[in-house]
């Protein structure tokens, strides 16, 4: 944020600006003005000339202060930056403010106040001493939130006061900044969920293009490319310099599905089942991106993030940090959906040949359990973390019911690795449990691996 404030007043017209300045009279200034008017009226009624002079002095003094403060023409510019601008839930960020006096005159006493949402804490206020011409003052404050979201910071307000305390004027900068509070993520252990052979490195695989000029996939020339790789036939066809892409990188795919249905969660708040599911999805996304997977976030409404590449995956050419930031920004503001089913997510999954599917479900009735079971058909491996919202809402371990066992059994029979999530469970421990259950079902999957193994893109 950077802005300048001339005077530091920006008035549309002189009369309107002066009228607004009169509205800045403090209690002391209004008292002086009222006492002066009262003394002048009494002096006129009683014929007392000395009292009239005292009344005029009391009434004129605050008006003089308003006029002088209104006509002050020094300039101040302000800037704000966040460190960092994206923080997990419960972590602190520091907001730095800088004030520059860009005029040739020193300022009087300045009072700064930044506008912050109440969930980040009280409004910070600072008093700056006289700032010399060309001088700089820097202050900072900390903000912290236990609730994820996007929070605007600003505008920065500057308050001016005269030496007698008769008038205070408040002027605001026009720029805002945004603090993004993302879900808390937990480091997850590297495990393998399928019996397929491990891929190249952290789940990445590479394949050479078939030999022959007709099978070479060209791309646009980039600075630093070897000129011996220029593909002249494609260059003539497209009218721009093209080079051979002899090696096509491929990555294992992973879809993280987050169930946001309102009817699937009973409680609310920082320690609710829904917040646990959001945090679990964030941890899984970061873990799979760090292992080199092409990852996407999918909700029950069928919304996929990122959506810049085909089928909504973060493509191999995208930086993992950018992809993670985009998905974390989405999870920072994700809320309950009013939909009652998972059919839209199933339609998205049905149209692609998936790799690994990691899902975080709320309560599932028989119909939605059947829809979730069908999602497994297009995936090489599938893991479901199923939360019992009733147990989370009442803070007690989930009580097994025959119907619940039937729904979980339906998922297992469809090929899902199902992990029930009790209240307050640690995602890292459940992640390991999912790996053990999959290893028991597929002994060939046992052994160290870089991450949950899935299909290739």
N, C-alpha and C positions, 0 to 999 in steps of 0.2 A: 504494500500500500504506500502510495506516495501522493501527496497533494499539497497545494499551497493555499494559504489563506491570506489574502490581502487585507491587512489592517487590524486583526485577522477577519474583518467583517466583509461579507459579500452581500450587499443590499441591492434589491431590484430598483429602488428609487430612494431619494433622500428622505422623503416624508415617511415612507414605510419603514426605512431603517431606523430613523429617529424614534418612531412610535414603538418599534420593537425594543430599542434601547431603554425607553422609559419603563417598559415592562420588566427590565432587569433590576429595578430598584430593590435593594435589600430591605429588611425590616427596619434597620437603622435609617436608611434613606427615606422610607415612607413616613417614619415617625418624625424625622426632621421636617419634611414637607408639610405634614399635617399640623405640627406644632407651629410652624411659621405662618400658615394660613390662618390658624385660630388666633395667633397673636396679632396678626394684621387686622382681622375683623374686630377683635376686642379694642385694639388701639383706635380704629376708626370710630367705633361706637362711643368710646370714652374720651376721645380727643387727646390721646397720649402719643406725642410724636416720637419719644424715645422707644416706647414699646413697638411702634410701627417699624422703626429701623431694625430692632431686634427680630421682629417677625419676618421682615424681608430678607435679612441675613440667613435665618433658619430655612426659609423656603428656597432661596436662590442657591445655597450651597449644594444640595443634591442635584439640582438641575445643571449646575456648572460641571459637576463630576460626570453626569451622564453625557453632556456635550463633549467634554474632553476625551472621555473613553470612546465615544462614538467616532470621533475624528482622528483617533490614533491610526497611523498608516504604516506601521512596520509590518513586515511580512515574515511568516513562519511556515516552514514546510515540515511535514511529518512522514515517517515511514514505519512500517511494521513488518517483521518477519518472524516465522515460527520455527522452532527447533525442537523436534521435527514437526512436519505438518501432518503426519499420519502416525498415530500412537495406538497401542492396544488398550483395551479396557483396563482401568486401574493404574495406568502409567501416566506419568506427568510429562507435559510439554512446557517449554519456556517461550514466552512471548516477549520479544525485544521491541522497544519503542525508541525512536530517535527523533529528536526535534532539532531543526536547524533554523537559526535566525539569519535569513538571507537579506535582511534590510540593513541599512546603514545606521540604524538607531538601536540602542540597547532596549530590551524589553523590560517591563515591570514584572511583578510576581505573576507566574503562570501556574495554573492548576490543571492537571491532565486527568481525564477520566475515560477509560475504555469501556465500551459496552460488551458484555459477555452474557451468554445465557446462564440462568440461575443454576443449572446442573453442573456448570464448570466452576462455581464458586462466586464469592462476592465481587462486585465491581471494583477493579483496582483504581486507586486514586493516588496521584503524586503531586507534590508541590515543588516547582522549579524556581530557584532563585533567579535573580536578574541575569539574563542571558546577553552577553556582549554582542556587538555587531559581528556577524559571521561566526558566532559561537555555536557549539553543539552540546546537547545534553542527551544522555542515554539512560534509560531505565528499563527494567524487565520485571516480569511477574510470572508465576506458574499457574497452570490450569490442569485440572484432573477430572475425569468423569468415570463413573461406574456403569454408565449406560453408553452403548455404542450409538453412533449417529454422525451426522454432519452438522457442525455447529458454527454459525457465523460469528466472527469477531469484528466488532466495529459498529458504528463509526467511532473514531477517536474524537473525543470532545475536549475543547480547549476553553477554559474559563478565565476571564480577565476581571480584575478588580481594581478599583481606584485606591489610593493610599488611605482614604478615610473610611473605606468599607461601605460607601453609600450605594454603589451600583456594581453588579456583576453581570457580565455578558458571556453567554455560552455560544460557541460556534463549533460546528462539526465538520470534519473532513468527510469526503464523499466515498472513500474506498473502504471495502470490506476484505477480510480474509476468512478462510474456512479451515477449521480444524476437523479432521476426519478421525473419529474414534472407531477403530476396527475391532472385531472380536478377538478375544485372547486365543492365541495358538499355543499348542503344546508340541514339543519335539516327539516324533514317533519313531519307534525302532524299525529298521529295515527288515522286511519279511517277504516271503513269497507265498502267494495264495493259490497258485495253480500248479499242476504237475508238468507244465510245459518247460522246455529247456530255457535256461536264462538267456537273455539277449546280450547284445554288445554293451559293455560298460554298465551304466545305470539304467538298463532297460532300453537303451537306444540300439538301433540296428541300421546298418548301411547296406545298400545293394548297388552294384555297378549296373549301369545302363547296358542294354544289349549292344553288341558291336555293330558298326555300320552307320553311315552318314544319316540314313533315314530315321534311325532310332535315337539319335542324339537330341536331347531336349535343350534348346538354346534359351538364353536369358540375356537381358540387357547388360551392356558393358559397365563395369564398376571400376572406379579408380583403384589401381593396383593390380588388376587382372593381367595375366600373362598374354601378350599379344599373339603368341603362338596358338592360343585357344580361340581366336576369332573364327566364327563360322560365317564364311563369306556368302553362302547361299541364303541363309536367314537374314544377313545384313542387307543383301539386295532386295529381299522380299519385304522387309519391314521398314527399310529406309533409315535405319539406325544401326550402330555398331552392336553386334550380338556375339556372345561367346558360348562355347560348348560347356554344358553342365554335365560333366562326365560321371559325377558321383551324386546320387540322389539320396540325401539323408532321410531316414524314416525313423519315426518314434513310436513307441508303444503308446496306446491311447488309454485314457482314464476319464470316466464321467463321474462326477460327484453330484448325487441327487439329494436335494434338500426338500423335505416335506414341510410346507409352510401352512397347511390347511388349519384354519382357526378351530374347527371342530376336533382336530387331532390333539390339541393341547388344552388343558384345563387351567393351568396356573399362568402367572405372569411375573415379571420382575427379573432382576439380575441372576437369581439362582433357580430360575424356572427350567422346565424341560426344554422349552423352545430355545432358550439361550444356550443351553448345553448342546443342542443339535446344531445351532449356528456355529458355535465354537468348534465342535467336532468337524463340521464341514470345512471350516477354515484351516484347521490343522491338517486334514487330509489333502486339501488342495496344495498347501505349501510343501508338504512332504513329497507328493508326487511330482510337483514341478522341480523340486531339488534333485529328484532322481532322473530327470530328463524326459518325463512323459509329456505327451501332448494332452493337455487337460482342459476340461470345460466344466462349468458350473451349470447345473440344470435344476429348475424348480418344478413343483407340481403343476404350475400353470404353463409349462412348456417353454419358459424363457431360458435361453442359453447365453452364457457369458464366458469368454468373449464371442462375438458373432461376426468378426471381421473376416474369418476364413470360411472355407466350405465346411458345412456341417457344424459350425460353431466351435471348433477346437482352436486352441492357441497353436498356430502353425509353427513349424520348425524354424522359420526365419524370425519369429518374434522373440524378443528378449524375455526370459522367464520373469525377471523383476517387473517388467511392464505388465505382463499377463497377470502376475500375482497381485499387483497393485489394483488393476482393474476389477478383478474378482473380489478383492478385499473391500474395495469401495462399494461394491454391490452388496456384500454381506453386512457392511456397516449400516445400511439403511433398509435391509430387507425386513418385511413385516408379515403378519399373518395375511393369508389370502382368504377370500370368501368362498372359494371353490370347495366342492365337497368330494372331489375325486382325483385320481391320479391318471386319468385317461389321456390328458394332453401330454404329460411326460412320456407316457407309453407310446403315443403316436410319434414323438420325436425319436425315441430310441428304436422304434420299429423300422425307421427309414435308413438306418446306418448299420454297418457291421462294427459293433463295438469291441473294445478291448476289455478293460476292467471296469466294473460298475460298483461304486461305493455309495450306499444309500443310507440316509438318516431319516427314519420314519417315526411319526407319532403313533397315536392309536390307529389300528387297522381293523375295520370290520371285515366280515367275510367277503363282501364284494370287492373292497379295495385290496384285500390280501390276494384275491384271485388276479386282479389287475397287476399287482406287483409281481406275482409269480410269473406272469407272461413276459415281463420285462427281461427276465433272465434268458430268454430264447436267443437273443441277438448278442449276448455277451460271452466272452471267453471265461470270465470269472466274475462273481457277484458276491458282495458282502453287504449285509443289512444290519444296521444298528437300530433296534426297535425299542422305543421308549414307552413306558407305561405312565401316562400323564397323571392317572389317578394316584399312583404311588408317589410321584413327584409332588403333586399338589398337597398331599397330606403328610409328606415327609416320612413315609414308612416303606419298607421293602415291598416290592410287588407281590401280591398274593396270586399264586397260579390258579387259573380257572381252566376248565376243560375246553371252553371256546377259544381261549387264548392259545392253549397248546395246539388246538387244531389249526389255527391260523399260522402259527410259527411252523408247524409240521408241513403245512401246504407250501410254504416258502422253501423249506429244506428239500422237500420232494421235487421242487422245480429246479434245484441245483444251487440255491442260495446258501451261503454261510451266514447263519443267523446268530446274532449276539444280542440277548436282552440287556437293556441298560437300566440298572437300578439307580435310585436317587443318589446323587453325589459321586457317581462312579468316575474313575479316571480314564480318560480316553486312551492313554498310552497302554494301560493294563488291558483294556478291552481289545485294543489293536493286537496285542500279543495273543490274547485269547482267540481272536479270529484266525490268526496264523496257525495256532496249534490245532484248532478244529479242522481247518482246511488240510493241514498236514496229515491228520488222522484219517480224513476221508480220502486223501490222495497221497499215499506214501512217497510217490516219486517227487513230490514237491518239497520234501524235507531237505534241510541243508541250508547254508547261508545263501543269501541273495541280496541284491542291491535294493529291492523294493518289491511291492506287490506286482507280480508279473501279469501282464495283459497282452492283448493282441496288438499287432502292428498296424500303423496307419499306412 
